[in-house]
Amino acid sequence: MHTDSRITLQSLQNTNNHNYLIEEIRKSAIALEKRNWTITFTWIKAHVRIYGKELADKLAKEAARMDDISFNRIPKNEVVQQLRVQSIAKWQNQCDSTTKGLATKKFSQSLKID
């Protein structure tokens, strides 16, 4: 496997890196090795005429421009943010609809979402 991305090779070597795509590459390599394939990751210099590299770069750029790209995983921080917003909205709705705690409501009309 040839790549001009040193960071990808470094990430594959770093056992503490559990990025989703890095883990998928590792899993694929292990699966192929179980089928008696020999997998070698090699760095190649960018912007050099190497047969097949230019076509691979072109296809990667086309894929990056596609509008219908779908991901089957949502980043954890996005899920946490959505849950936070939903929780605050639910709390605010309950606070607005209750008659309890009227003295406290005078000081805090609403919870601000940062």
C-alpha positions, -999 to +999 in steps of 0.1 A: +000+000+000+016+033-011+006+066+003+020+102+002+005+108+036+031+105+063+006+113+090-015+083+079+015+060+083+024+075+117-012+071+128-012+035+118+019+029+138+006+047+169-012+021+189-029+049+209-046+063+178-081+049+176-094+072+149-123+054+130-106+054+096-073+043+110-090+014+128-108+005+096-075+004+077-060-018+104-090-042+104-088-045+066-051-052+067-055-078+094-083-095+074-062-096+043-032-110+062-055-138+075-060-147+039-022-149+034-018-115+018+013-096+026+005-060+034+033-034+034+027+003+039+051+025+020+055+063+019+060+078-015+069+114-024+039+136-034+037+153-068+060+128-086+049+110-117+043+074-104+021+051-125-014+049-110-008+076-084-022+104-105-053+084-113-058+076-076-054+113-067-079+123-094-105+097-081-100+108-045-106+145-055-137+135-074-150+115-044-143+145-021-165+167-043-195+143-043-226+158-027-241+124-017-214+112+006-228+094+036-211+084+068-223+056+089-207+070+120-214+103+138-185+118+158-189+115+195-186+152+201-215+159+177-237+134+196-227+150+229-235+185+216-269+174+203-278+157+236-268+188+255-290+211+233-319+187+236-315+183+274-314+221+279-345+226+257-364+199+276-353+215+310-364+249+297-398+236+286-404+220+320-392+251+338-415+273+317-446+251+322-444+247+360-457+270+387-432+258+412-401+278+420-415+312+410-390+330+432-362+313+415-376+321+380-373+358+388-335+354+389-331+330+360-357+334+332-339+310+308-309+289+305-285+302+278-270+277+254-234+285+245 
